[in-house]
Amino acid sequence: MSAEANKTLVCEFLLAWNRGDFESMARYWAPNMVHHTRTGTYGPAEVYSLISGFVAAFPDLHFTIENMVAEGDFVATRMTAQAMHMQPFMGLPATGRRIKCSVMGLVRIEAGHIVEHWNIMDELHLMQQLGLVSDAHLEALASS
């Protein structure tokens, strides 16, 4: 597939995510898809479980694409995620707070399917917005 076709695939995947259409999202994954995070590497069933838990806590999760770059089989996307914290998350009861944070994703595409995904979310800013990290701690980190 061309770089432009790969970008279109990622856009369609994110549109399905924004609709909360997990069935459509899963159709974009290769059967052997691997998701890489700072905590480990996961297959499709584990990814579905992780996504389901996050979306349960933030049911109106919406990604806005800020930038997208494609080269060969890879598509990199910088996004803004926004949602309301409506169910328990990381042991924290629902706060009703609106969160907004940056997310960077890199996918590798083969034969029209996502075979690998790397994800980096501004988790520290997310935790600050939920009240788990103080404003002073976040500011101290930013100024160092």
C-alpha positions in Angstrom: 0.0 0.0 0.0 1.1 3.5 -0.6 2.0 5.9 2.2 -1.2 7.9 1.5 -3.3 4.7 1.6 -1.7 3.8 4.9 -2.6 7.3 6.3 -6.2 6.8 5.1 -6.3 3.4 6.9 -5.1 5.1 10.2 -7.7 7.9 9.8 -10.5 5.3 9.3 -9.3 3.3 12.3 -9.4 6.5 14.5 -12.8 7.4 13.2 -14.0 3.9 14.3 -12.4 4.5 17.7 -14.1 7.9 18.0 -17.5 6.2 17.3 -16.7 3.6 19.9 -17.0 0.9 17.2 -14.7 -1.8 18.6 -15.8 -4.3 16.0 -14.7 -2.1 13.2 -11.5 -1.2 15.0 -10.6 -4.8 15.3 -11.0 -5.4 11.6 -8.0 -3.1 11.0 -5.7 -5.3 13.2 -3.8 -8.2 11.7 -4.5 -11.5 13.6 -0.9 -11.4 14.9 -0.9 -7.6 15.7 1.4 -6.5 18.5 1.0 -3.4 20.6 4.1 -2.0 22.4 3.9 0.2 25.4 6.2 1.2 28.2 4.8 -1.6 30.3 5.0 -4.4 27.8 4.0 -6.0 24.5 0.4 -7.2 23.9 -1.5 -9.1 21.4 -5.0 -8.4 20.0 -7.0 -9.9 22.9 -5.0 -8.0 25.5 -5.2 -4.8 23.5 -9.0 -5.2 23.3 -9.1 -5.6 27.1 -6.9 -2.6 27.7 -8.9 -0.4 25.3 -12.2 -1.6 26.8 -11.1 -0.7 30.3 -9.9 2.8 29.2 -13.1 3.5 27.3 -15.2 2.3 30.2 -13.6 4.9 32.4 -13.6 7.6 29.6 -16.7 6.7 27.5 -16.7 9.8 25.3 -13.0 9.4 24.4 -12.2 11.3 21.2 -9.0 11.7 19.3 -8.2 14.7 17.2 -5.4 14.3 14.7 -2.9 17.1 14.9 -0.2 15.8 12.5 0.3 12.6 10.5 3.4 11.5 8.6 3.8 8.4 6.6 6.8 6.7 5.1 6.8 3.2 3.7 4.8 0.9 6.0 4.9 3.3 8.9 2.4 6.0 9.9 3.2 8.4 12.8 0.3 10.4 14.3 0.3 13.1 16.9 -3.1 13.5 18.5 -5.0 15.2 21.3 -7.2 12.9 23.4 -10.2 14.4 25.2 -12.7 12.7 27.5 -14.7 12.8 30.7 -13.6 10.5 33.6 -16.9 8.7 34.3 -15.9 5.3 35.8 -13.1 4.0 38.0 -9.6 4.2 36.5 -6.3 3.1 38.0 -8.1 2.6 41.3 -9.4 6.1 41.3 -13.2 6.5 41.5 -14.8 8.5 38.7 -14.0 12.2 39.2 -16.3 13.7 36.5 -13.2 15.7 35.3 -12.6 16.4 31.7 -9.1 15.4 30.6 -7.1 16.5 27.6 -3.6 15.1 26.7 -1.2 14.5 23.9 -0.8 11.0 22.4 1.8 9.9 19.9 1.3 6.7 17.9 3.3 4.8 15.4 1.8 2.0 13.4 3.3 -0.5 10.9 0.9 -1.6 8.2 1.1 -4.8 6.1 -1.5 -5.9 3.5 -4.0 -3.3 4.8 -3.8 -4.2 8.5 -2.0 -2.8 11.5 0.6 -5.3 12.5 2.5 -3.3 15.1 1.6 -0.2 17.2 3.7 1.9 19.5 1.9 4.3 21.8 3.1 7.1 24.0 0.5 9.1 26.1 1.3 12.1 28.3 0.3 10.0 31.3 1.8 12.5 33.8 -0.5 15.3 32.5 -3.4 12.9 32.5 -2.7 12.0 36.2 -2.4 15.7 37.1 -5.8 16.4 35.5 -7.3 13.5 37.5 -5.8 14.9 40.8 -3.2 12.1 41.2 -0.3 14.4 40.6 -0.1 17.9 42.0 0.2 21.0 39.8 3.4 21.9 41.7 5.0 18.5 40.9 4.1 18.9 37.2 5.5 22.4 37.1 8.7 21.4 38.9 9.3 18.7 36.3 8.6 21.2 33.4 11.1 23.7 34.7 14.0 21.2 35.3 
